[in-house]
Amino acid sequence: MVVAIAVLELHLPSARSLKDKRRVVKGLVDRMHARFRVSVAETDFHDLHQRAEIGVAAVGRSERELDHLMSELRRLADDEVEAFVARWEPQYLEDRA
């Protein structure tokens, strides 16, 4: 069993209010969860208009499988027209038992 976790930091240059930011972030979080069935949540920068952090976690059989999943998640984030990916840090934790 392998666990993948990723931190995704976004810059939202057109967000003029927290309402603008929440609309974009919630939409991306919902799409990630619906399409890939991963655990995903906004994890930091809650009070900033143009910055957001999203945490993602998934469990799989192999690092290769999860690497493909993480690539798809990154592609989905890159496709968000109202946000730019400022940081993307995937990590893999393997069960050695």
C-alpha positions in Angstrom: 0.0 0.0 0.0 1.2 3.5 -0.9 -0.2 6.8 0.4 0.2 9.9 -1.7 -0.1 13.4 -0.3 0.3 16.7 -2.1 0.3 20.3 -1.3 -1.0 22.6 -4.0 -0.6 26.4 -3.5 -2.6 28.6 -5.8 -2.4 32.3 -6.8 -5.7 33.8 -7.7 -4.9 37.2 -9.3 -8.5 38.2 -10.2 -9.9 37.4 -6.8 -11.1 40.7 -5.2 -12.8 39.2 -2.2 -12.9 36.0 -0.2 -16.2 35.2 -2.0 -14.4 35.3 -5.3 -11.6 33.1 -3.9 -14.0 30.6 -2.3 -15.9 30.2 -5.6 -12.7 29.2 -7.5 -11.2 27.0 -4.7 -14.5 25.2 -3.9 -15.0 24.5 -7.6 -11.5 23.0 -7.9 -11.8 21.0 -4.7 -15.2 19.6 -5.7 -13.9 18.7 -9.2 -10.9 16.9 -7.8 -13.0 14.9 -5.4 -15.7 14.1 -7.9 -13.4 13.1 -10.7 -10.7 11.2 -8.8 -12.3 10.3 -5.4 -9.4 11.7 -3.4 -9.5 13.4 0.0 -9.1 17.1 -0.7 -9.5 20.3 1.4 -8.5 23.9 1.6 -5.7 23.8 4.2 -4.2 27.3 4.6 -4.4 31.0 3.7 -8.1 31.1 4.6 -8.1 34.9 5.1 -6.2 35.9 2.0 -8.0 36.9 -1.2 -5.4 35.8 -3.8 -3.7 32.9 -2.2 -4.9 29.4 -1.3 -3.5 26.0 -0.2 -5.1 22.7 -1.0 -4.1 19.4 0.5 -4.8 16.1 -1.3 -4.4 12.5 -0.1 -5.0 9.2 -1.8 -4.2 5.5 -1.2 -3.2 3.1 -4.0 -1.4 -0.1 -4.8 1.7 1.3 -6.2 3.7 4.5 -6.5 3.4 4.3 -10.2 -0.4 4.3 -10.0 -0.4 7.3 -7.6 2.2 9.1 -9.7 -0.3 9.0 -12.6 -3.1 10.2 -10.3 -1.0 13.1 -9.0 -0.2 14.1 -12.6 -3.9 14.1 -13.5 -4.6 16.2 -10.4 -1.9 18.7 -11.3 -3.3 18.9 -14.9 -6.7 19.7 -13.5 -5.3 22.5 -11.3 -3.3 23.8 -14.3 -6.5 23.9 -16.3 -8.2 26.3 -13.8 -8.2 29.6 -15.7 -8.7 31.8 -12.6 -5.7 30.4 -10.7 -2.1 29.7 -11.2 -0.2 26.9 -9.5 2.5 28.5 -7.4 3.7 25.3 -5.6 3.1 21.6 -6.1 4.7 19.1 -3.7 3.6 15.5 -4.0 5.0 12.9 -1.6 4.7 9.1 -1.4 4.6 7.1 1.8 5.0 3.3 1.5 3.9 0.7 4.0 6.8 -1.6 4.6 5.0 -4.0 6.9 
